[in-house]
């Protein structure tokens, strides 16, 4: 782990000293700071808290909100629920994958984008829906995706 990451880990661990049942929240806080939980971070966390590596890994791998692989600076999701599917979600996903050069579930080599396919975002009336950095874009198509990706890449 890099020194800056160790310092963030130290700061997060201090927040929970003396508390019980803090592991999930600690992992979520660490995920928020580092954007993913590395094997090194799990080992370091185990050393500093006394929680076995196997328990930390079991908890971290259970929750979808915690990633054990690098996550891009920008997170993009395409809804593949039924309502979005019938309105062209597959074409939207294909265009997004093509533009980014990755498949859903992957992160670009430069760690700029992570693309996810999600089952439902609960926005059926405005499908297909793309979410980019927590901003929802309804009635999205390939040209919408292109504009969105260019805009957030420029930020």
N, CA and C atoms as an extended XYZ file, in Angstrom:
465
Properties=species:S:1:pos:R:3:atomname:S:1:resname:S:1:resid:I:1 pbc="F F F"
N         0.838       -1.192        0.000 N   UNK     1
C         0.000        0.000        0.000 CA  UNK     1
C         0.874        1.243        0.000 C   UNK     1
N         0.422        2.238       -0.724 N   UNK     2
C         1.143        3.504       -0.752 CA  UNK     2
C         0.985        4.217        0.586 C   UNK     2
N         1.929        5.097        0.893 N   UNK     3
C         1.916        5.826        2.161 CA  UNK     3
C         0.625        6.624        2.341 C   UNK     3
N         0.171        7.294        1.293 N   UNK     4
C        -1.065        8.097        1.381 CA  UNK     4
C        -2.262        7.208        1.696 C   UNK     4
N        -2.287        6.022        1.102 N   UNK     5
C        -3.390        5.090        1.364 CA  UNK     5
C        -3.333        4.561        2.789 C   UNK     5
N        -2.123        4.317        3.292 N   UNK     6
C        -1.976        3.868        4.686 CA  UNK     6
C        -2.458        4.945        5.648 C   UNK     6
N        -2.164        6.193        5.318 N   UNK     7
C        -2.616        7.305        6.162 CA  UNK     7
C        -4.138        7.393        6.175 C   UNK     7
N        -4.767        7.202        5.024 N   UNK     8
C        -6.235        7.203        4.952 CA  UNK     8
C        -6.801        6.052        5.765 C   UNK     8
N        -6.153        4.884        5.660 N   UNK     9
C        -6.589        3.712        6.425 CA  UNK     9
C        -6.476        3.992        7.918 C   UNK     9
N        -5.366        4.571        8.348 N   UNK    10
C        -5.185        4.920        9.760 CA  UNK    10
C        -6.297        5.847       10.251 C   UNK    10
N        -6.589        6.852        9.449 N   UNK    11
C        -7.616        7.834        9.802 CA  UNK    11
C        -8.985        7.156        9.939 C   UNK    11
N        -9.297        6.272        9.023 N   UNK    12
C       -10.587        5.583        9.059 CA  UNK    12
C       -10.664        4.632       10.255 C   UNK    12
N        -9.599        3.905       10.529 N   UNK    13
C        -9.588        2.982       11.673 CA  UNK    13
C        -9.797        3.743       12.974 C   UNK    13
N        -9.171        4.917       13.103 N   UNK    14
C        -9.316        5.722       14.324 CA  UNK    14
C       -10.764        6.100       14.595 C   UNK    14
N       -11.541        6.311       13.517 N   UNK    15
C       -12.962        6.663       13.681 CA  UNK    15
C       -13.745        5.593       14.429 C   UNK    15
N       -13.296        4.351       14.311 N   UNK    16
C       -14.075        3.234       14.847 CA  UNK    16
C       -13.443        2.556       16.058 C   UNK    16
N       -12.358        3.112       16.579 N   UNK    17
C       -11.709        2.510       17.746 CA  UNK    17
C       -12.673        2.438       18.915 C   UNK    17
N       -12.716        1.288       19.550 N   UNK    18
C       -13.563        1.093       20.716 CA  UNK    18
C       -14.993        0.702       20.376 C   UNK    18
N       -15.336        0.685       19.105 N   UNK    19
C       -16.688        0.301       18.702 CA  UNK    19
C       -16.711       -1.164       18.287 C   UNK    19
N       -17.885       -1.771       18.387 N   UNK    20
C       -18.060       -3.137       17.921 CA  UNK    20
C       -18.880       -3.112       16.639 C   UNK    20
N       -18.701       -4.128       15.808 N   UNK    21
C       -19.491       -4.253       14.605 CA  UNK    21
C       -19.240       -3.161       13.585 C   UNK    21
N       -18.025       -2.676       13.488 N   UNK    22
C       -17.693       -1.550       12.617 CA  UNK    22
C       -17.156       -1.960       11.253 C   UNK    22
N       -16.925       -3.226       11.025 N   UNK    23
C       -16.203       -3.665        9.830 CA  UNK    23
C       -16.863       -3.231        8.524 C   UNK    23
N       -18.167       -3.411        8.397 N   UNK    24
C       -18.837       -3.048        7.149 CA  UNK    24
C       -18.699       -1.550        6.889 C   UNK    24
N       -18.977       -0.741        7.896 N   UNK    25
C       -18.888        0.703        7.701 CA  UNK    25
C       -17.452        1.130        7.426 C   UNK    25
N       -16.488        0.511        8.091 N   UNK    26
C       -15.089        0.823        7.850 CA  UNK    26
C       -14.728        0.504        6.398 C   UNK    26
N       -15.159       -0.653        5.900 N   UNK    27
C       -14.880       -1.026        4.517 CA  UNK    27
C       -15.545       -0.062        3.533 C   UNK    27
N       -16.765        0.353        3.835 N   UNK    28
C       -17.450        1.318        2.969 CA  UNK    28
C       -16.717        2.658        2.952 C   UNK    28
N       -16.252        3.094        4.121 N   UNK    29
C       -15.484        4.342        4.190 CA  UNK    29
C       -14.176        4.223        3.409 C   UNK    29
N       -13.516        3.082        3.551 N   UNK    30
C       -12.262        2.846        2.834 CA  UNK    30
C       -12.520        2.803        1.325 C   UNK    30
N       -13.606        2.142        0.927 N   UNK    31
C       -14.000        2.096       -0.486 CA  UNK    31
C       -14.219        3.516       -1.014 C   UNK    31
N       -14.869        4.329       -0.220 N   UNK    32
C       -15.142        5.712       -0.620 CA  UNK    32
C       -13.845        6.498       -0.822 C   UNK    32
N       -12.872        6.267        0.011 N   UNK    33
C       -11.596        6.988       -0.077 CA  UNK    33
C       -10.686        6.463       -1.182 C   UNK    33
N       -10.562        5.128       -1.268 N   UNK    34
C        -9.594        4.533       -2.190 CA  UNK    34
C       -10.221        4.055       -3.500 C   UNK    34
N       -11.551        4.012       -3.544 N   UNK    35
C       -12.333        3.571       -4.699 CA  UNK    35
C       -12.326        2.065       -4.913 C   UNK    35
N       -11.546        1.349       -4.158 N   UNK    36
C       -11.557       -0.110       -4.174 CA  UNK    36
C       -10.751       -0.609       -2.989 C   UNK    36
N       -10.896       -1.898       -2.670 N   UNK    37
C       -10.181       -2.490       -1.534 CA  UNK    37
C        -9.194       -3.519       -2.094 C   UNK    37
N        -7.915       -3.216       -1.999 N   UNK    38
C        -6.879       -4.113       -2.516 CA  UNK    38
C        -6.570       -5.214       -1.504 C   UNK    38
N        -5.887       -6.259       -1.981 N   UNK    39
C        -5.438       -7.336       -1.080 CA  UNK    39
C        -4.528       -6.761       -0.001 C   UNK    39
N        -3.685       -5.819       -0.401 N   UNK    40
C        -2.769       -5.185        0.559 CA  UNK    40
C        -3.546       -4.429        1.631 C   UNK    40
N        -4.617       -3.760        1.226 N   UNK    41
C        -5.435       -3.023        2.188 CA  UNK    41
C        -6.106       -3.982        3.167 C   UNK    41
N        -6.555       -5.118        2.676 N   UNK    42
C        -7.176       -6.117        3.548 CA  UNK    42
C        -6.160       -6.648        4.550 C   UNK    42
N        -4.957       -6.944        4.087 N   UNK    43
C        -3.905       -7.441        4.988 CA  UNK    43
C        -3.552       -6.396        6.042 C   UNK    43
N        -3.395       -5.140        5.601 N   UNK    44
C        -3.054       -4.041        6.508 CA  UNK    44
C        -4.167       -3.835        7.531 C   UNK    44
N        -5.403       -3.870        7.068 N   UNK    45
C        -6.562       -3.729        7.951 CA  UNK    45
C        -6.589       -4.848        8.983 C   UNK    45
N        -6.269       -6.052        8.561 N   UNK    46
C        -6.221       -7.194        9.476 CA  UNK    46
C        -5.146       -6.990       10.546 C   UNK    46
N        -3.974       -6.551       10.115 N   UNK    47
C        -2.877       -6.311       11.058 CA  UNK    47
C        -3.245       -5.250       12.096 C   UNK    47
N        -3.900       -4.189       11.651 N   UNK    48
C        -4.187       -3.062       12.536 CA  UNK    48
C        -5.417       -3.251       13.414 C   UNK    48
N        -6.333       -4.139       12.994 N   UNK    49
C        -7.553       -4.329       13.784 CA  UNK    49
C        -7.620       -5.680       14.494 C   UNK    49
N        -6.793       -6.624       14.056 N   UNK    50
C        -6.842       -7.961       14.637 CA  UNK    50
C        -7.963       -8.825       14.060 C   UNK    50
N        -8.656       -8.305       13.065 N   UNK    51
C        -9.718       -9.084       12.409 CA  UNK    51
C        -9.056       -9.979       11.368 C   UNK    51
N        -9.368      -11.273       11.373 N   UNK    52
C        -8.736      -12.182       10.403 CA  UNK    52
C        -8.993      -11.768        8.949 C   UNK    52
N        -7.965      -11.955        8.117 N   UNK    53
C        -8.063      -11.627        6.694 CA  UNK    53
C        -9.271      -12.323        6.074 C   UNK    53
N        -9.503      -13.581        6.441 N   UNK    54
C       -10.608      -14.344        5.854 CA  UNK    54
C       -11.961      -13.693        6.154 C   UNK    54
N       -12.117      -13.162        7.353 N   UNK    55
C       -13.382      -12.498        7.709 CA  UNK    55
C       -13.551      -11.192        6.934 C   UNK    55
N       -12.480      -10.414        6.831 N   UNK    56
C       -12.544       -9.155        6.091 CA  UNK    56
C       -12.881       -9.428        4.633 C   UNK    56
N       -12.208      -10.413        4.041 N   UNK    57
C       -12.459      -10.753        2.647 CA  UNK    57
C       -13.893      -11.242        2.453 C   UNK    57
N       -14.379      -12.070        3.368 N   UNK    58
C       -15.747      -12.598        3.271 CA  UNK    58
C       -16.766      -11.451        3.275 C   UNK    58
N       -16.594      -10.500        4.170 N   UNK    59
C       -17.504       -9.359        4.256 CA  UNK    59
C       -17.365       -8.479        3.002 C   UNK    59
N       -16.138       -8.182        2.616 N   UNK    60
C       -15.899       -7.304        1.464 CA  UNK    60
C       -16.431       -7.913        0.170 C   UNK    60
N       -16.316       -9.205        0.011 N   UNK    61
C       -16.767       -9.837       -1.230 CA  UNK    61
C       -18.278      -10.045       -1.264 C   UNK    61
N       -18.939       -9.960       -0.121 N   UNK    62
C       -20.392      -10.158       -0.062 CA  UNK    62
C       -21.152       -8.942       -0.588 C   UNK    62
N       -20.679       -7.743       -0.280 N   UNK    63
C       -21.403       -6.523       -0.599 CA  UNK    63
C       -21.027       -5.959       -1.961 C   UNK    63
N       -22.028       -5.708       -2.789 N   UNK    64
C       -21.834       -5.160       -4.137 CA  UNK    64
C       -21.228       -3.750       -4.093 C   UNK    64
N       -21.468       -3.023       -3.012 N   UNK    65
C       -20.960       -1.649       -2.882 CA  UNK    65
C       -19.452       -1.615       -2.637 C   UNK    65
N       -18.872       -2.765       -2.344 N   UNK    66
C       -17.435       -2.843       -2.080 CA  UNK    66
C       -16.781       -3.577       -3.240 C   UNK    66
N       -15.759       -2.958       -3.818 N   UNK    67
C       -15.077       -3.547       -4.966 CA  UNK    67
C       -13.691       -4.044       -4.572 C   UNK    67
N       -13.392       -5.266       -4.982 N   UNK    68
C       -12.075       -5.842       -4.724 CA  UNK    68
C       -11.165       -5.738       -5.952 C   UNK    68
N       -11.602       -4.960       -6.922 N   UNK    69
C       -10.771       -4.674       -8.084 CA  UNK    69
C       -10.860       -3.169       -8.365 C   UNK    69
N        -9.861       -2.620       -9.045 N   UNK    70
C        -9.841       -1.174       -9.277 CA  UNK    70
C       -11.112       -0.669       -9.956 C   UNK    70
N       -11.565        0.493       -9.523 N   UNK    71
C       -12.754        1.130      -10.070 CA  UNK    71
C       -12.331        2.458      -10.688 C   UNK    71
N       -12.910        2.763      -11.821 N   UNK    72
C       -12.575        3.995      -12.518 CA  UNK    72
C       -13.033        5.239      -11.779 C   UNK    72
N       -12.426        6.343      -12.134 N   UNK    73
C       -12.771        7.633      -11.544 CA  UNK    73
C       -14.214        8.001      -11.875 C   UNK    73
N       -14.673        7.601      -13.058 N   UNK    74
C       -16.054        7.832      -13.482 CA  UNK    74
C       -16.772        6.499      -13.576 C   UNK    74
N       -17.940        6.433      -12.950 N   UNK    75
C       -18.739        5.205      -12.973 CA  UNK    75
C       -19.937        5.406      -13.885 C   UNK    75
N       -20.097        4.485      -14.836 N   UNK    76
C       -21.184        4.543      -15.801 CA  UNK    76
C       -21.968        3.245      -15.708 C   UNK    76
N       -23.285        3.366      -15.603 N   UNK    77
C       -24.154        2.185      -15.561 CA  UNK    77
C       -25.230        2.321      -16.622 C   UNK    77
N       -25.556        1.194      -17.229 N   UNK    78
C       -26.640        1.143      -18.203 CA  UNK    78
C       -27.678        0.176      -17.671 C   UNK    78
N       -28.924        0.639      -17.596 N   UNK    79
C       -30.018       -0.187      -17.102 CA  UNK    79
C       -30.416       -1.197      -18.166 C   UNK    79
N       -30.514       -2.451      -17.762 N   UNK    80
C       -30.902       -3.511      -18.679 CA  UNK    80
C       -32.213       -4.166      -18.245 C   UNK    80
N       -33.007       -3.434      -17.459 N   UNK    81
C       -34.318       -3.930      -17.061 CA  UNK    81
C       -35.221       -4.073      -18.280 C   UNK    81
N       -36.323       -4.767      -18.105 N   UNK    82
C       -37.215       -5.065      -19.221 CA  UNK    82
C       -37.668       -3.812      -19.962 C   UNK    82
N       -38.133       -2.804      -19.249 N   UNK    83
C       -38.611       -1.577      -19.907 CA  UNK    83
C       -37.496       -0.910      -20.708 C   UNK    83
N       -36.293       -0.904      -20.178 N   UNK    84
C       -35.168       -0.308      -20.904 CA  UNK    84
C       -34.766       -1.195      -22.084 C   UNK    84
N       -34.808       -2.509      -21.878 N   UNK    85
C       -34.455       -3.445      -22.949 CA  UNK    85
C       -35.313       -3.232      -24.192 C   UNK    85
N       -36.630       -3.112      -23.996 N   UNK    86
C       -37.516       -2.981      -25.153 CA  UNK    86
C       -37.373       -1.618      -25.836 C   UNK    86
N       -36.718       -0.692      -25.162 N   UNK    87
C       -36.508        0.643      -25.742 CA  UNK    87
C       -35.084        0.850      -26.254 C   UNK    87
N       -34.288       -0.217      -26.316 N   UNK    88
C       -32.972       -0.105      -26.943 CA  UNK    88
C       -31.780       -0.089      -26.015 C   UNK    88
N       -31.929       -0.607      -24.808 N   UNK    89
C       -30.813       -0.602      -23.856 CA  UNK    89
C       -29.605       -1.384      -24.362 C   UNK    89
N       -29.831       -2.463      -25.089 N   UNK    90
C       -28.693       -3.247      -25.581 CA  UNK    90
C       -27.867       -2.429      -26.570 C   UNK    90
N       -28.531       -1.673      -27.443 N   UNK    91
C       -27.800       -0.805      -28.382 CA  UNK    91
C       -27.019        0.267      -27.616 C   UNK    91
N       -27.635        0.804      -26.555 N   UNK    92
C       -26.959        1.805      -25.725 CA  UNK    92
C       -25.733        1.201      -25.056 C   UNK    92
N       -25.878        0.005      -24.507 N   UNK    93
C       -24.745       -0.659      -23.860 CA  UNK    93
C       -23.657       -0.972      -24.881 C   UNK    93
N       -24.041       -1.500      -26.036 N   UNK    94
C       -23.056       -1.811      -27.084 CA  UNK    94
C       -22.275       -0.565      -27.500 C   UNK    94
N       -22.980        0.551      -27.685 N   UNK    95
C       -22.322        1.805      -28.082 CA  UNK    95
C       -21.374        2.294      -26.994 C   UNK    95
N       -21.788        2.148      -25.746 N   UNK    96
C       -20.958        2.592      -24.619 CA  UNK    96
C       -19.715        1.718      -24.503 C   UNK    96
N       -19.895        0.403      -24.644 N   UNK    97
C       -18.746       -0.510      -24.607 CA  UNK    97
C       -17.771       -0.181      -25.734 C   UNK    97
N       -18.309        0.065      -26.915 N   UNK    98
C       -17.469        0.384      -28.067 CA  UNK    98
C       -16.694        1.683      -27.843 C   UNK    98
N       -17.371        2.692      -27.338 N   UNK    99
C       -16.740        4.005      -27.096 CA  UNK    99
C       -15.631        3.898      -26.060 C   UNK    99
N       -15.874        3.117      -25.005 N   UNK   100
C       -14.884        3.002      -23.924 CA  UNK   100
C       -13.831        1.927      -24.194 C   UNK   100
N       -14.124        1.014      -25.096 N   UNK   101
C       -13.180       -0.066      -25.395 CA  UNK   101
C       -13.130       -1.129      -24.320 C   UNK   101
N       -14.217       -1.250      -23.552 N   UNK   102
C       -14.308       -2.270      -22.500 CA  UNK   102
C       -15.702       -2.890      -22.539 C   UNK   102
N       -15.847       -4.009      -21.863 N   UNK   103
C       -17.144       -4.654      -21.705 CA  UNK   103
C       -17.723       -4.264      -20.347 C   UNK   103
N       -19.034       -4.437      -20.215 N   UNK   104
C       -19.690       -4.170      -18.931 CA  UNK   104
C       -19.014       -5.001      -17.845 C   UNK   104
N       -18.811       -4.377      -16.686 N   UNK   105
C       -18.124       -5.035      -15.575 CA  UNK   105
C       -16.624       -4.777      -15.564 C   UNK   105
N       -16.131       -4.037      -16.546 N   UNK   106
C       -14.700       -3.773      -16.633 CA  UNK   106
C       -14.388       -2.293      -16.396 C   UNK   106
N       -13.102       -2.045      -16.198 N   UNK   107
C       -12.583       -0.690      -15.996 CA  UNK   107
C       -11.538       -0.422      -17.062 C   UNK   107
N       -11.514        0.792      -17.590 N   UNK   108
C       -10.513        1.138      -18.598 CA  UNK   108
C        -9.120        1.068      -17.977 C   UNK   108
N        -8.141        0.783      -18.810 N   UNK   109
C        -6.753        0.644      -18.329 CA  UNK   109
C        -6.242        1.903      -17.622 C   UNK   109
N        -6.714        3.073      -18.059 N   UNK   110
C        -6.278        4.325      -17.443 CA  UNK   110
C        -7.049        4.641      -16.153 C   UNK   110
N        -7.922        3.724      -15.729 N   UNK   111
C        -8.746        3.863      -14.517 CA  UNK   111
C        -9.643        5.098      -14.575 C   UNK   111
N       -10.009        5.506      -15.780 N   UNK   112
C       -10.870        6.669      -15.917 CA  UNK   112
C       -12.354        6.286      -15.846 C   UNK   112
N       -12.723        5.114      -16.426 N   UNK   113
C       -14.118        4.695      -16.461 CA  UNK   113
C       -14.295        3.263      -15.995 C   UNK   113
N       -15.390        3.027      -15.276 N   UNK   114
C       -15.874        1.678      -14.995 CA  UNK   114
C       -17.286        1.627      -15.547 C   UNK   114
N       -17.564        0.579      -16.321 N   UNK   115
C       -18.878        0.411      -16.942 CA  UNK   115
C       -19.593       -0.769      -16.308 C   UNK   115
N       -20.821       -0.544      -15.876 N   UNK   116
C       -21.622       -1.609      -15.283 CA  UNK   116
C       -22.949       -1.763      -15.983 C   UNK   116
N       -23.405       -2.967      -16.002 N   UNK   117
C       -24.730       -3.322      -16.498 CA  UNK   117
C       -25.551       -3.584      -15.243 C   UNK   117
N       -26.677       -2.900      -15.087 N   UNK   118
C       -27.509       -3.094      -13.894 CA  UNK   118
C       -28.881       -3.608      -14.300 C   UNK   118
N       -29.519       -4.337      -13.392 N   UNK   119
C       -30.794       -4.968      -13.708 CA  UNK   119
C       -31.961       -3.992      -13.757 C   UNK   119
N       -31.991       -3.024      -12.890 N   UNK   120
C       -33.088       -2.061      -12.899 CA  UNK   120
C       -32.688       -0.848      -12.067 C   UNK   120
N       -32.973        0.330      -12.603 N   UNK   121
C       -32.701        1.567      -11.878 CA  UNK   121
C       -33.981        2.222      -11.374 C   UNK   121
N       -35.121        1.606      -11.694 N   UNK   122
C       -36.402        2.129      -11.216 CA  UNK   122
C       -36.871        3.366      -11.957 C   UNK   122
N       -36.391        3.570      -13.164 N   UNK   123
C       -36.763        4.736      -13.975 CA  UNK   123
C       -37.414        4.266      -15.271 C   UNK   123
N       -38.269        3.296      -15.183 N   UNK   124
C       -38.807        2.617      -16.366 CA  UNK   124
C       -39.451        3.557      -17.372 C   UNK   124
N       -40.094        4.607      -16.907 N   UNK   125
C       -40.807        5.514      -17.804 CA  UNK   125
C       -39.878        6.309      -18.717 C   UNK   125
N       -38.609        6.437      -18.341 N   UNK   126
C       -37.686        7.236      -19.148 CA  UNK   126
C       -36.582        6.390      -19.773 C   UNK   126
N       -36.798        5.087      -19.865 N   UNK   127
C       -35.783        4.190      -20.401 CA  UNK   127
C       -35.560        4.384      -21.887 C   UNK   127
N       -34.418        3.947      -22.395 N   UNK   128
C       -33.316        3.374      -21.629 CA  UNK   128
C       -32.568        4.442      -20.830 C   UNK   128
N       -32.046        4.015      -19.702 N   UNK   129
C       -31.402        4.938      -18.765 CA  UNK   129
C       -29.919        4.616      -18.628 C   UNK   129
N       -29.125        5.681      -18.641 N   UNK   130
C       -27.689        5.586      -18.368 CA  UNK   130
C       -27.410        6.486      -17.176 C   UNK   130
N       -26.613        5.990      -16.231 N   UNK   131
C       -26.205        6.791      -15.085 CA  UNK   131
C       -24.701        7.014      -15.201 C   UNK   131
N       -24.309        8.270      -15.186 N   UNK   132
C       -22.893        8.616      -15.266 CA  UNK   132
C       -22.571        9.512      -14.085 C   UNK   132
N       -21.700        9.026      -13.214 N   UNK   133
C       -21.315        9.770      -12.014 CA  UNK   133
C       -22.541       10.265      -11.248 C   UNK   133
N       -23.476        9.368      -11.001 N   UNK   134
C       -24.687        9.610      -10.206 CA  UNK   134
C       -25.692       10.556      -10.866 C   UNK   134
N       -25.512       10.878      -12.134 N   UNK   135
C       -26.491       11.681      -12.865 CA  UNK   135
C       -27.236       10.768      -13.832 C   UNK   135
N       -28.565       10.778      -13.727 N   UNK   136
C       -29.402        9.919      -14.560 CA  UNK   136
C       -29.712       10.605      -15.884 C   UNK   136
N       -29.600        9.829      -16.974 N   UNK   137
C       -29.887       10.323      -18.316 CA  UNK   137
C       -30.927        9.403      -18.939 C   UNK   137
N       -32.148        9.905      -19.076 N   UNK   138
C       -33.232        9.107      -19.625 CA  UNK   138
C       -33.315        9.215      -21.133 C   UNK   138
N       -34.017        8.232      -21.706 N   UNK   139
C       -34.196        8.143      -23.167 CA  UNK   139
C       -32.852        8.237      -23.890 C   UNK   139
N       -31.868        7.599      -23.320 N   UNK   140
C       -30.502        7.661      -23.850 CA  UNK   140
C       -30.342        6.749      -25.062 C   UNK   140
N       -29.468        7.177      -25.951 N   UNK   141
C       -29.117        6.371      -27.117 CA  UNK   141
C       -27.610        6.518      -27.344 C   UNK   141
N       -27.130        5.988      -28.464 N   UNK   142
C       -25.689        6.013      -28.731 CA  UNK   142
C       -25.131        7.428      -28.769 C   UNK   142
N       -25.859        8.367      -29.381 N   UNK   143
C       -25.337        9.746      -29.442 CA  UNK   143
C       -25.346       10.400      -28.069 C   UNK   143
N       -26.357       10.075      -27.249 N   UNK   144
C       -26.390       10.580      -25.871 CA  UNK   144
C       -25.177       10.072      -25.108 C   UNK   144
N       -24.909        8.777      -25.251 N   UNK   145
C       -23.767        8.168      -24.557 CA  UNK   145
C       -22.474        8.854      -24.968 C   UNK   145
N       -22.310        9.091      -26.250 N   UNK   146
C       -21.098        9.746      -26.758 CA  UNK   146
C       -20.911       11.116      -26.109 C   UNK   146
N       -21.981       11.905      -26.076 N   UNK   147
C       -21.908       13.249      -25.501 CA  UNK   147
C       -21.580       13.181      -24.008 C   UNK   147
N       -22.241       12.297      -23.300 N   UNK   148
C       -22.036       12.167      -21.850 CA  UNK   148
C       -20.601       11.769      -21.551 C   UNK   148
N       -20.112       10.766      -22.263 N   UNK   149
C       -18.742       10.273      -22.014 CA  UNK   149
C       -17.692       11.332      -22.348 C   UNK   149
N       -17.906       12.063      -23.421 N   UNK   150
C       -16.973       13.154      -23.768 CA  UNK   150
C       -16.976       14.228      -22.684 C   UNK   150
N       -18.175       14.565      -22.223 N   UNK   151
C       -18.292       15.617      -21.209 CA  UNK   151
C       -17.612       15.234      -19.903 C   UNK   151
N       -17.869       14.032      -19.403 N   UNK   152
C       -17.266       13.678      -18.114 CA  UNK   152
C       -15.783       13.378      -18.236 C   UNK   152
N       -15.333       12.953      -19.416 N   UNK   153
C       -13.897       12.723      -19.621 CA  UNK   153
C       -13.132       14.045      -19.594 C   UNK   153
N       -13.800       15.108      -20.024 N   UNK   154
C       -13.157       16.424      -20.060 CA  UNK   154
C       -13.042       17.059      -18.663 C   UNK   154
N       -13.865       16.600      -17.727 N   UNK   155
C       -13.845       17.169      -16.364 CA  UNK   155
C       -12.585       16.835      -15.611 C   UNK   155
